[in-house]
Amino acid sequence: MARVLLLIPSRTYRTHDFMQAASGLGVEVVVGSDHRSALAALMEGGQVRLDFHDLAGSTQRIVALARDHPLNAVVAVDDTGTLLAASAAEALGLPHNPVDAVEAARDKALMRQRFSAAGLLTPGFRTVEVDEDPARVATTVRFPCVVKPLDLSGSQGVVKADNADGFPDVLARVRAIVAGCQRDGMRPAVLVEDFIAGDEVAVEALLRNGWLDLLAIFDKPDPLNGPFFEETIYVTPSRLTTERQAEIADTTARAARALGLTHGPIHAELRINDRGIWMLELAARSIGGLCSRTLRFGSGISLEELILRHAAGLPMPVHDRERHAAGVMMLPIPSDGRLKVVAGQAEARQVPGVDGLVITIPPGEQLVPLPEGDRYLGFMFARADSPAAVEAALRQAHAQLRIVTDA
């Protein structure tokens, strides 16, 4: 029986889907987590407490574990564990991404440097250190620009500045968000890059010995023009032409090579305008949140099953994406407040095409919208005969929801 170490941070949406996929495959799971109660809730045995930010110490713990319980793979379910997964797999002699490639995928400045060196279209950028004067920095950048943390994800802390007058306030806001998330090893500098107008898409793929196995291209029909960049609707298959989709796949493959990534899932973000296809970001992980539930392959295979099969060296079945169009809406948090109830859920579920609605923030918790926040209210899913019908179903269902808070 294959044995896989799953790196599961305390705050993730992915646990259930990965555990369900492992159970269906008959894969033995060892859970590595930074939260003891998460371990107890998942399993009675086969568990190890890890600090994902202590790379050397946690790698040693995984190596010690593997002496008595040999592992076939180390898999990070979210961004937090990708660097440790690469380090541990390298120490164990298992297939893995190079550690420096994962570091580049986690650091937006390094990522930009490697994309630019590879000749990819990517935004012009510069890093801003904590002691630099905002007014002086404003004279060195082009507007509009985007200010973002170097190593946060999910659009947290990403803010557009339209002109030099507004730039100091934007920079101060992003710096405050970075300071609030500060941890050992996290760079306090921020990235300032050119704003690239255009349509945005996301790519989901597996790297298999450096070869890109394209799984899905998602259209993002809502414009992402700032001042914040809260993502909402993803729909697949893409409505772009076959030729354009081939260019997107080729650009994503070039970006993975530029970073040095060769193994496992990747999630990429690209923009398209009259100048071409711009590589924005590429992560050494699969799509976040519960968005993977949008994807079904072959005879109902989940994305998590494909990832585990690939990681553990199990046979890979035919995995063309299902014929139906599918989509997800990441439900935005419109304003601060303590959540009382999300009303209208029954009505939303009755909209034709909607096949799932999960509210992930329980009543009584404080809602914090982007850019300070790092969570969505929940996820809504739809399937239909066409991408347009999926998008329409999600918009109609979202209109039924009413978020009630204690202001």
TAGI-V661663 format. One record per residue. N is the residue number from 0. RES is the residue in one letter. BURIAL is + if it has 9 or more other C-alpha atoms within 8 Angstrom, else -. Layout:
n: (N	N)
res: (RES	RES)
burial: (BURIAL	BURIAL)
//
This chain:
n: (0	1	2	3	4	5	6	7	8	9	10	11	12	13	14	15	16	17	18	19	20	21	22	23	24	25	26	27	28	29	30	31	32	33	34	35	36	37	38	39	40	41	42	43	44	45	46	47	48	49	50	51	52	53	54	55	56	57	58	59	60	61	62	63	64	65	66	67	68	69	70	71	72	73	74	75	76	77	78	79	80	81	82	83	84	85	86	87	88	89	90	91	92	93	94	95	96	97	98	99	100	101	102	103	104	105	106	107	108	109	110	111	112	113	114	115	116	117	118	119	120	121	122	123	124	125	126	127	128	129	130	131	132	133	134	135	136	137	138	139	140	141	142	143	144	145	146	147	148	149	150	151	152	153	154	155	156	157	158	159	160	161	162	163	164	165	166	167	168	169	170	171	172	173	174	175	176	177	178	179	180	181	182	183	184	185	186	187	188	189	190	191	192	193	194	195	196	197	198	199	200	201	202	203	204	205	206	207	208	209	210	211	212	213	214	215	216	217	218	219	220	221	222	223	224	225	226	227	228	229	230	231	232	233	234	235	236	237	238	239	240	241	242	243	244	245	246	247	248	249	250	251	252	253	254	255	256	257	258	259	260	261	262	263	264	265	266	267	268	269	270	271	272	273	274	275	276	277	278	279	280	281	282	283	284	285	286	287	288	289	290	291	292	293	294	295	296	297	298	299	300	301	302	303	304	305	306	307	308	309	310	311	312	313	314	315	316	317	318	319	320	321	322	323	324	325	326	327	328	329	330	331	332	333	334	335	336	337	338	339	340	341	342	343	344	345	346	347	348	349	350	351	352	353	354	355	356	357	358	359	360	361	362	363	364	365	366	367	368	369	370	371	372	373	374	375	376	377	378	379	380	381	382	383	384	385	386	387	388	389	390	391	392	393	394	395	396	397	398	399	400	401	402	403	404	405	406)
res: (M	A	R	V	L	L	L	I	P	S	R	T	Y	R	T	H	D	F	M	Q	A	A	S	G	L	G	V	E	V	V	V	G	S	D	H	R	S	A	L	A	A	L	M	E	G	G	Q	V	R	L	D	F	H	D	L	A	G	S	T	Q	R	I	V	A	L	A	R	D	H	P	L	N	A	V	V	A	V	D	D	T	G	T	L	L	A	A	S	A	A	E	A	L	G	L	P	H	N	P	V	D	A	V	E	A	A	R	D	K	A	L	M	R	Q	R	F	S	A	A	G	L	L	T	P	G	F	R	T	V	E	V	D	E	D	P	A	R	V	A	T	T	V	R	F	P	C	V	V	K	P	L	D	L	S	G	S	Q	G	V	V	K	A	D	N	A	D	G	F	P	D	V	L	A	R	V	R	A	I	V	A	G	C	Q	R	D	G	M	R	P	A	V	L	V	E	D	F	I	A	G	D	E	V	A	V	E	A	L	L	R	N	G	W	L	D	L	L	A	I	F	D	K	P	D	P	L	N	G	P	F	F	E	E	T	I	Y	V	T	P	S	R	L	T	T	E	R	Q	A	E	I	A	D	T	T	A	R	A	A	R	A	L	G	L	T	H	G	P	I	H	A	E	L	R	I	N	D	R	G	I	W	M	L	E	L	A	A	R	S	I	G	G	L	C	S	R	T	L	R	F	G	S	G	I	S	L	E	E	L	I	L	R	H	A	A	G	L	P	M	P	V	H	D	R	E	R	H	A	A	G	V	M	M	L	P	I	P	S	D	G	R	L	K	V	V	A	G	Q	A	E	A	R	Q	V	P	G	V	D	G	L	V	I	T	I	P	P	G	E	Q	L	V	P	L	P	E	G	D	R	Y	L	G	F	M	F	A	R	A	D	S	P	A	A	V	E	A	A	L	R	Q	A	H	A	Q	L	R	I	V	T	D	A)
burial: (-	+	+	+	+	+	+	+	+	-	-	+	-	+	+	-	-	+	+	-	+	+	+	-	-	-	+	+	+	+	+	+	+	+	+	-	-	+	+	-	-	-	+	-	-	-	+	+	+	+	+	+	-	-	+	-	-	+	+	+	+	+	+	-	+	+	-	-	-	-	+	+	+	+	+	+	+	+	+	-	+	+	+	+	+	+	+	+	+	+	+	-	-	+	+	+	+	+	+	-	+	+	+	+	+	+	+	+	+	+	+	+	-	+	+	+	-	+	-	+	+	+	+	-	+	-	+	+	-	-	-	-	-	+	+	-	+	+	-	-	+	-	+	+	+	+	+	+	+	+	+	-	-	-	+	+	+	+	+	+	+	+	-	+	-	+	+	+	-	+	+	-	-	+	+	-	+	+	-	-	-	-	-	-	-	-	-	+	+	+	+	+	+	+	+	-	-	-	+	+	+	+	+	+	+	+	+	+	-	+	-	+	-	+	+	+	+	+	+	+	+	-	-	+	-	-	-	+	+	+	+	+	+	+	+	+	+	+	-	-	-	-	-	-	+	-	+	+	+	-	+	+	+	+	+	+	+	+	+	+	+	+	+	+	+	+	+	+	+	+	+	+	+	-	-	-	+	+	+	+	+	+	+	+	+	+	+	+	-	-	+	+	+	+	+	+	+	+	-	-	+	+	+	+	+	+	+	+	+	+	+	+	-	-	-	-	-	-	+	-	+	+	-	-	+	+	+	+	+	+	+	+	+	-	-	+	+	+	+	+	-	+	-	+	+	-	+	+	+	-	+	-	+	+	+	-	+	-	-	-	-	-	-	-	-	-	+	+	+	+	+	+	+	+	-	+	+	+	+	+	+	+	+	+	-	-	+	-	+	+	+	-	+	+	-	+	+	+	-	+	+	-	+	+	+	-	-)
//
